[in-house]
Amino acid sequence: MLIRDVRPWGGERSDVELSGDRIAAIRPHDPAAQPTGEVVEGRGRLLLPSFSDVHVHLDSTRIGLPFRPHTGGPGVWTMMLNDRENWRTAEVPLDERVAGTLERMITRGTTRVRSYAQVDVDCKLEKFDAVVAAKEKFADLAEVQIMTFPQAGILREKGTTDYLEASLKAGADVIGGIDPCTLDKDPKGHLDVVFGLAEKYQVEVDIHLHEPGHLGVFSTDLVLERTRALGMQGKVTMSHAYELGSVSESVSRRIIDDFAELDIAMATVAPPARGQLSLVALTEAGVRVGLGEDGQRDYWSPYGNCDMLDRTWQLAFTNNFRRDDLIEMSLAVATVGGASIMSHDVARLAGVADRPGLAVGDRADLLLVDGETPASAVMDRGSDRTVLHDGVVVADQLALVRR
């Protein structure tokens, strides 16, 4: 396949040759050339790595359904109860809305996904099974990792651990934890289960952390201790972690250095929260940082539209980035940054100026999008998009390409 007349990361017009699922060659664009074989016309569009959404709750989506007023109250437990009260009575079956949301994500340029799947004594494996079904339906169009997730905590409802283990036996890729202190109020017991199951089934860990200030740092330090003790370097992600940068500059620096040393990744959803660890400092330290959309217009929040280009704008906006290089860094986080969390075959970002993912030998998961520059593409979020996964066109003009 030849992708003709594109601008990799906004550079010179080029012709990009693919061989199977890899980039085979990049040459200056030759308008007089008469290529043979399959050709994708770039028409001068930008060429970027495709998006990686490494923090999305496909299991709670209401994308495509009528808009409803938000009915959740404050706090994780109250919001979880609101979801429990409503998710079974949505206008279409769960399998359909999960698959429809994943399809919409693919058409907008996301080909790598790490999705949460809630597992507890209420839904049991029903939500997990719906995410598995969507993963299988679109297996040729996107790579999906499934995280079994105790949204309601692990210890406060008897039987949750059994369902978590059942989902791991059924093939979950990652085990999640959540707010070890504030939700279960037993951080040791909570993390014993999470890391014990991770060891038993040889899966990675992703800790969902909303805890504030010093308490969030305390929980994070417990995770750091276990990562060291169990030799799980490179197998742990901290998600959200809104306030790890709120205690002091020295504590923030120490946490960032520990994350880099232990190869602990960070997944952000670009919240409008103060006290976050600096995205620039994380990237410069070599911490794997990825972006996700979190909920998608669900019972937790009316936000989310399946478009990671839109969420990249939010990442730049909430970090008060104005310079082009920092906006482009946000794109690097949203694309290759997330890919490096899902696969350690993908290198960590090498600082603010790194623009990876479009070199010979790189995986041909690609997005063509209209825009003068990468920064302007984030600002304008155009719809003239072509999406490739493993060297095959899977979506064009916001619709799947049927094969």
Disulfide bonds with the S-S distance in Angstrom:
none
